[in-house]
Amino acid sequence: MGKIPQIPRFHLLASRRFMLDNEIVISEFIPGAVACPSIQNGPMPYCKAAPRADFGGGAMSLSAPADAAAEGTFFIGGFFPGVHFSADIQSLSSGAAALLDFAPLDGSILFRVRAEPGKPVEFSETRGKRPLAAALANAQPVPQPPFRLSAIVAGPTILIAVRKDGDVRFLGSVTLDESPENDIRRRDFAGFLKCAAGAALPPGGTASMERAAVSLTAGVGQADFCIVTDGAGCKPYVENGRMFCTFSARAGMKYTKSVASFDPATFDFRMEGILLTSYGDDDPLLRNDAIDHIFRDADGSWKCVAIGWSTTAHNLDPSTRKGSGLVVCETNECPLHGIHVLTARPLVVGDGVKSEDPHLHYDTTAGKWRLSTSSFTPQGLRAHIWESDRWDGPYALLAGPGQFDSTGCQIMDFGGREFVMTANMERMRPVYAYPTLEYLGEWECDMEPYNADCSNGRIFTAWAKAPEGCPWRYVMITMDRQNFPGMPTPNWTYGGIHFYVAR
């Protein structure tokens, strides 16, 4: 089938990828701006042989006595699931190593990154003096300073990276979800653990650090965009001239679901916050479920639909997912800025069909809520439309499965007619009739977000009408799947953001 008259051709306006450089700083240590180091950035008391710390020339210089080794870290900020913790290491003498710690003041729990130049990066976890198993995947050698050492917490995964000579490089990753004891997302870790940076020094050894920070970051790859709407449809929510979207800030197999804003005319993508889920007061974890579609309802509340990854052992096997695999959240507080923990509850879809890519739509003609999904069938992921009298279900099957493989399934209005927009693994861009899911053809674009160098065509598209005054009528955000170099497989860091427009 050919062109669909109502759907315009989309034109690529901007492409970019963020590598730990689009972030919100929560706490920052700048040695030249520290008036009282013992208060602002004091040594962590669990380190019993801390090095001497001197301040000057915009750096904190650490030194060990000539006849004894020293090891110590200094407070930077409080820990929270989803943070990027970094330290700018200016120098390390021979045999010295930079340290990044997550630990309480008494050191009874310690997650530690140890980076000694010329040696593979190390990760350890201890309870008291008892080490716990923490398998670091694909550990890489640490370069010579200066460099920025980073630990990015994304769900239960910690990605270790280094920025050297302007490039961000993979050093290793560890996933901590084997037991509730060592899951880095534990609710009681938030604030209780501190982020601390320092060094382990041999006798007479020295180190210097220029800056350290705790921040919320867009990760090393961005994916799975969904535009925040004003109502359950395709009208974007606009605040001070800016649109908003959810996305996954990728750091390996896992990610932190995040929020960004942008001016639809210039696409100045700006990190706004992160979204976590909980299943009630008794839930021990602050979870990284994939909150996709968020909309502001007419009563001023905010409603969300998400994929409940965190209840499914964090794998891609649909047979392990509970119920539909989807959950819903609701709040009276705007969740678009800062850190938000949303209470999730299961969403009933059909007879338990496992689904992804949920997007809500209210059909005013039918007086029904419609849910579009990519759902698992014996033939693979396929587009489906579900119907309910309530936004939070239960939902019954209205149409589906669609003819072709499906990702990023969304109902979208073009010129007064609604369509079901998808992409898929074969690089097709199927468009279906709404609400029947009859295949109509493909949506068109002038520059595709895949080629021979980045061959995976399973993109995820997010569509919306542009607000009044914008140079174009429609906007669309998608991503490519060029994974972060050096990651062990399976990877799924994904890649760049591609912003399309149409008149």
Secondary structure, 3 states (H helix, E strand, C coil): CCCCCCCCCEEEEEEECCCCCCEEEEEEECHHHCCCHHHHCCECCCCCECCEEEEECCEEEEECCCCCCEEEEEEEEECCCCEEEEEEEEEECCCCEEEEEEECCCCCEEEEEEECECCECEEEEEECCEEECCCCECCCEECCCCEEEEEEEECCEEEEEEEECCEEEEEEEEECCCCCCCCCCEHHHCCCCEEEEEEEECCCCEEEEEEEEEEEECCCEEEEEEECEECCCCCECEECCEEEEEEEEEECCEEEEEEEEECCCCCCCEEEEEEEEECCCCCCECECCEEEEEEECCCCCEEEEEECHHHCCCCCCHHHCCCCCEEEEEECCCCCCEEEEEEEEECCECCCCCEEEEEEEEECCCCEEEEEEEEEECCEEEEEEEEECCCCCCEEEEECCCCCECEEEEEEEECCEEEEEEECCCCCCEEEECCCCCEEEECCECCCCCCCCCCCCCCCCEEEECCCCCCCCEEEEEECCCCCCCCCCCCCCCCCEEEEEEC
